[in-house]
Amino acid sequence: MQMRNQSSEEKTDNIVRHFILAGIFLFNGLAKIFSLILSAQNKENNITKTKSSRSLDDNQILLTKSTEELKEVLQGLDIISNLNKDQLLEIYKSSPEAIDKLFLKEKKDYLMQMKNDELRKILKGMPKLTKYKKAELVEIIISKQNSKS
């Protein structure tokens, strides 16, 4: 009987030990998860701080450069593709050359919609118009209009 009680007590002890061991593993696992989450948040905060401090440094550097130096650095970069519509509109408003280029494109698009016979009528008096393709006729009309102005 004592043997049975002892084995029953041993079983109970083993069960308690297993629960304690499982609790320790669970606690260690949760501690590891929390430490990973906190380290990820710290890294994100450091990246944000680095970006904001860099933009302040960048502004200081930009302010010390002359207009010519700034233009030189920007040459060869595809800046236009990164601009939104409002920024593009500001460029057009501030640049008569950009507006002229826009009007020239609009004029070409309008002329390209016309028939070849209509384009030839605009150029009447010019010899051998039948040999030109539409795009060539449009270019001739544009160049004649630009030479008049």
C-alpha positions in Angstrom: 0.0 0.0 0.0 2.9 2.3 0.8 4.2 1.4 -2.6 1.1 2.5 -4.3 0.9 5.8 -2.2 4.5 6.5 -3.0 4.0 5.9 -6.7 0.9 8.0 -6.6 2.8 10.8 -4.8 5.6 10.4 -7.4 3.1 10.8 -10.1 1.7 13.9 -8.5 5.2 15.3 -8.1 6.0 14.6 -11.7 2.8 16.3 -12.9 3.6 19.3 -10.7 7.1 19.4 -12.1 5.8 19.2 -15.7 3.4 22.1 -15.0 6.2 24.1 -13.5 8.5 23.3 -16.4 5.8 24.2 -18.9 5.2 27.5 -17.0 8.9 28.3 -17.2 9.0 27.6 -21.0 5.9 29.7 -21.5 7.3 32.6 -19.4 10.6 32.5 -21.3 8.8 32.4 -24.7 6.6 35.4 -23.8 9.7 37.3 -22.5 11.5 36.6 -25.8 8.5 37.8 -27.9 8.2 41.0 -25.9 11.9 41.7 -26.2 11.6 41.3 -30.0 8.7 43.6 -30.2 10.4 46.2 -28.1 13.6 46.0 -30.1 11.6 46.4 -33.4 9.9 49.5 -32.0 13.2 50.9 -30.9 14.7 50.4 -34.4 11.7 52.0 -36.0 12.0 55.0 -33.7 15.8 55.3 -34.5 15.1 55.2 -38.2 12.5 57.9 -37.9 14.8 60.1 -35.8 17.6 59.5 -38.3 15.4 60.6 -41.2 14.2 63.7 -39.5 17.7 64.7 -38.4 19.0 64.0 -41.9 16.3 66.3 -43.4 17.4 69.1 -41.1 21.0 68.5 -42.2 20.0 68.4 -45.8 18.2 71.7 -45.5 21.3 73.3 -44.0 23.4 72.0 -46.8 20.9 73.2 -49.5 20.8 76.7 -48.0 24.5 77.1 -48.3 24.6 76.2 -52.1 24.2 78.8 -54.9 21.5 78.5 -57.5 24.1 77.4 -60.1 25.4 74.6 -57.8 21.9 73.3 -57.1 21.1 73.2 -60.9 24.4 71.4 -61.6 23.7 68.7 -59.1 20.2 68.2 -60.5 21.3 67.8 -64.1 20.7 64.3 -65.4 18.2 63.4 -62.7 14.7 62.4 -63.7 12.9 64.7 -61.3 9.7 65.3 -63.3 8.5 61.7 -62.9 8.4 62.1 -59.1 6.3 65.3 -59.1 2.6 65.4 -58.4 0.2 67.4 -60.5 0.3 70.5 -58.3 4.1 70.6 -58.4 4.0 70.3 -62.2 1.4 73.1 -62.5 3.8 75.3 -60.4 6.6 74.6 -62.9 4.4 75.6 -65.8 3.3 78.7 -64.1 6.8 79.8 -63.3 8.3 78.9 -66.7 7.2 80.6 -70.0 9.3 78.1 -71.9 7.3 75.2 -70.4 4.0 76.9 -71.4 5.4 77.5 -74.9 6.3 73.8 -75.1 2.8 72.8 -73.9 1.2 75.0 -76.6 3.4 73.6 -79.3 2.4 70.1 -78.3 -1.3 71.1 -78.3 -0.8 72.6 -81.8 0.9 69.5 -83.1 -1.8 67.2 -81.6 -4.5 69.4 -83.3 -2.7 69.4 -86.6 -2.2 65.6 -86.4 -6.0 65.2 -86.2 -6.5 67.0 -89.5 -6.5 65.2 -92.8 -3.5 65.4 -95.2 -5.6 67.4 -97.7 -6.4 70.0 -95.0 -2.8 70.3 -94.1 -1.8 70.7 -97.7 -4.4 73.6 -98.0 -2.7 75.3 -95.1 0.6 75.0 -97.0 -0.8 75.9 -100.5 1.7 77.4 -102.8 4.5 75.2 -101.6 5.7 72.8 -104.3 5.7 68.9 -104.1 3.4 68.7 -101.0 2.1 65.2 -102.1 5.4 63.5 -101.3 5.3 64.4 -97.5 3.8 62.3 -94.8 1.4 63.8 -92.3 4.1 64.1 -89.5 6.3 65.9 -92.0 3.5 68.3 -93.1 2.8 69.1 -89.4 6.5 69.9 -88.8 6.6 72.2 -91.9 3.5 74.1 -90.7 4.9 74.4 -87.2 8.3 75.6 -88.5 6.6 78.2 -90.8 4.4 79.5 -88.0 7.5 79.8 -85.7 9.5 81.6 -88.4 6.6 84.2 -88.8 6.6 84.9 -85.0 
